[in-house]
Amino acid sequence: MNEITEIQRRILICVREWIAEHGEGPTIREIGQQVGLSSTSSTAYQLGRLEQHGLISRNARSWRSIRLC
């Protein structure tokens, strides 16, 4: 597996903390705001890469269903 980028590492931390605090995954917009990405497209791309690496998964098309693997 390739190493993840710094922004992907920050996204994983954001998701972990958000789920611990709120009990569900954050939206793409919420993730972007937390890690400093202004484009939802860029955030979705980074989440897709993390999903390809097997570090996150989701049960539905919504990112609210995000789970850490």
TASULJO-V802793 format. One record per residue. RES is the residue in three letters. SS is DSSP state (2 for helix, 1 for strand, 0 for the rest). OMEGA is omega in whole degrees, 0 to 359 (NA if undefined). NEAR is the number of other ideal C-beta (glycine too) atoms within 10 Angstrom. Layout:
res = {RES;RES}
ss = {SS;SS}
omega = {OMEGA;OMEGA}
near = {NEAR;NEAR}
//
This chain:
res = {MET;ASN;GLU;ILE;THR;GLU;ILE;GLN;ARG;ARG;ILE;LEU;ILE;CYS;VAL;ARG;GLU;TRP;ILE;ALA;GLU;HIS;GLY;GLU;GLY;PRO;THR;ILE;ARG;GLU;ILE;GLY;GLN;GLN;VAL;GLY;LEU;SER;SER;THR;SER;SER;THR;ALA;TYR;GLN;LEU;GLY;ARG;LEU;GLU;GLN;HIS;GLY;LEU;ILE;SER;ARG;ASN;ALA;ARG;SER;TRP;ARG;SER;ILE;ARG;LEU;CYS}
ss = {0;0;0;0;0;2;2;2;2;2;2;2;2;2;2;2;2;2;2;2;2;2;0;0;0;0;0;2;2;2;2;2;2;2;2;0;0;0;0;2;2;2;2;2;2;2;2;2;2;2;2;2;0;0;0;1;1;1;0;0;0;0;2;2;2;1;1;1;0}
omega = {176;176;178;181;178;180;177;177;179;177;178;178;179;182;180;182;181;180;179;183;188;179;176;182;177;174;177;181;179;178;180;179;183;185;176;175;183;183;176;177;178;179;179;178;181;177;177;178;178;177;177;178;180;182;175;174;175;183;182;179;181;177;175;181;183;177;173;181;NA}
near = {7;7;7;16;12;8;15;18;14;17;25;19;12;17;24;12;12;18;15;8;9;11;7;12;21;22;16;21;12;17;23;22;14;17;20;8;20;8;10;13;10;14;24;15;12;22;23;11;17;22;14;11;15;9;18;22;12;14;9;8;7;12;19;15;12;23;11;12;9}
//
